[in-house]
Amino acid sequence: MLDLIVRALAWMLSICTPRPRGRHRQGALQPLRITPIPPPPRFTEPLDGNASRLVRPYLLDTAEHRRQRERRRAARLATLGIDVGPKHIHGARVPAATR
């Protein structure tokens, strides 16, 4: 397939480009030398997920899931105008009226 494309391009270039004339014209064109590209390797055996150092770093523990759920709930309620902010800010208890 690659050889066919190269030949077609060489033919198109020979039609589209002017040929040199006179004493200083070029000799015959040298044939193109194309080195074959080896095919990509084929993986036949499954990859071992336990062998890698970072195995699913996006997994969260249960406490982080709870905190993330609370943050999402607070953001969803904030769109409705309900403020459910934190009860402690920098270690000091926040009164309910300011939350």
GROMACS elastic network, one bead per residue, 0.5 to 0.9 nm:
[ bonds ]
;  ai    aj funct       b0    kb
    1     4     6  0.51513   500
    1     5     6  0.63957   500
    1     6     6  0.87576   500
    2     5     6  0.51258   500
    2     6     6  0.62093   500
    2     7     6  0.86109   500
    3     6     6  0.51160   500
    3     7     6  0.61387   500
    3     8     6  0.85748   500
    3    34     6  0.82905   500
    4     7     6  0.51594   500
    4     8     6  0.61504   500
    4     9     6  0.86436   500
    5     8     6  0.50828   500
    5     9     6  0.61501   500
    5    10     6  0.85462   500
    6     9     6  0.51420   500
    6    10     6  0.60777   500
    6    11     6  0.85547   500
    6    32     6  0.85901   500
    7    10     6  0.50641   500
    7    11     6  0.61229   500
    7    12     6  0.85986   500
    8    11     6  0.51162   500
    8    12     6  0.61832   500
    8    13     6  0.86214   500
    9    12     6  0.50205   500
    9    13     6  0.60799   500
    9    14     6  0.85167   500
   10    13     6  0.51115   500
   10    14     6  0.61265   500
   10    15     6  0.87136   500
   11    14     6  0.50892   500
   11    15     6  0.63867   500
   11    16     6  0.87509   500
   12    15     6  0.52039   500
   12    16     6  0.61395   500
   12    17     6  0.85240   500
   13    16     6  0.50717   500
   13    17     6  0.57326   500
   14    17     6  0.57200   500
   14    18     6  0.77137   500
   14    19     6  0.79423   500
   15    18     6  0.77257   500
   19    25     6  0.80638   500
   19    26     6  0.88260   500
   20    24     6  0.76381   500
   20    26     6  0.69132   500
   21    24     6  0.71368   500
   21    25     6  0.54368   500
   21    26     6  0.86472   500
   22    25     6  0.58793   500
   23    26     6  0.89076   500
   26    29     6  0.78798   500
   27    30     6  0.87588   500
   29    32     6  0.87774   500
   30    33     6  0.88516   500
   37    40     6  0.89542   500
   38    41     6  0.87393   500
   39    42     6  0.86790   500
   43    46     6  0.76303   500
   43    47     6  0.88326   500
   47    51     6  0.86401   500
   48    51     6  0.56144   500
   48    52     6  0.75636   500
   49    52     6  0.58753   500
   49    53     6  0.89675   500
   49    55     6  0.68457   500
   50    53     6  0.77557   500
   50    54     6  0.88942   500
   50    55     6  0.70087   500
   51    54     6  0.89958   500
   51    55     6  0.86097   500
   52    55     6  0.62791   500
   54    57     6  0.61815   500
   55    58     6  0.87494   500
   56    59     6  0.60366   500
   57    60     6  0.80565   500
   60    63     6  0.80182   500
   60    64     6  0.58696   500
   60    65     6  0.62329   500
   61    64     6  0.54370   500
   61    65     6  0.63106   500
   61    66     6  0.88354   500
   62    66     6  0.62316   500
   62    67     6  0.87451   500
   63    66     6  0.50821   500
   63    67     6  0.63127   500
   63    68     6  0.86024   500
   64    67     6  0.50613   500
   64    68     6  0.60110   500
   64    69     6  0.84566   500
   65    68     6  0.50826   500
   65    69     6  0.60637   500
   65    70     6  0.86120   500
   66    69     6  0.50793   500
   66    70     6  0.62182   500
   66    71     6  0.86942   500
   67    70     6  0.50638   500
   67    71     6  0.62240   500
   67    72     6  0.86539   500
   68    71     6  0.50940   500
   68    72     6  0.61867   500
   68    73     6  0.85563   500
   69    72     6  0.51192   500
   69    73     6  0.60733   500
   69    74     6  0.85708   500
   70    73     6  0.50385   500
   70    74     6  0.60966   500
   70    75     6  0.85768   500
   71    74     6  0.51071   500
   71    75     6  0.61759   500
   71    76     6  0.86102   500
   72    75     6  0.50661   500
   72    76     6  0.60997   500
   72    77     6  0.85807   500
   73    76     6  0.50831   500
   73    77     6  0.61114   500
   73    78     6  0.84429   500
   73    84     6  0.87507   500
   74    77     6  0.51741   500
   74    78     6  0.59857   500
   74    79     6  0.88041   500
   74    82     6  0.82393   500
   74    83     6  0.72205   500
   74    84     6  0.58306   500
   74    85     6  0.70615   500
   75    79     6  0.65904   500
   75    83     6  0.88644   500
   75    84     6  0.88794   500
   76    79     6  0.54593   500
   76    80     6  0.71218   500
   76    82     6  0.88754   500
   77    80     6  0.51464   500
   77    81     6  0.65232   500
   77    82     6  0.52450   500
   77    83     6  0.68995   500
   77    84     6  0.75387   500
   78    82     6  0.50779   500
   78    83     6  0.57096   500
   78    84     6  0.77127   500
   79    82     6  0.74358   500
   80    83     6  0.88080   500
   83    99     6  0.61306   500
   84    87     6  0.86397   500
   84    99     6  0.62917   500
   85    88     6  0.89329   500
   85    98     6  0.89156   500
   85    99     6  0.53085   500
   86    89     6  0.67033   500
   86    93     6  0.89186   500
   86    94     6  0.76720   500
   86    99     6  0.71523   500
   87    92     6  0.84091   500
   87    93     6  0.58840   500
   87    94     6  0.54295   500
   87    95     6  0.76559   500
   87    96     6  0.79482   500
   87    99     6  0.75881   500
   88    91     6  0.55878   500
   88    92     6  0.53253   500
   88    94     6  0.56104   500
   89    92     6  0.54466   500
   89    93     6  0.65526   500
   89    94     6  0.66950   500
   90    93     6  0.84781   500
   94    97     6  0.84016   500
   94    98     6  0.69492   500
   94    99     6  0.69459   500
   95    98     6  0.58196   500
   95    99     6  0.67978   500
   96    99     6  0.52952   500
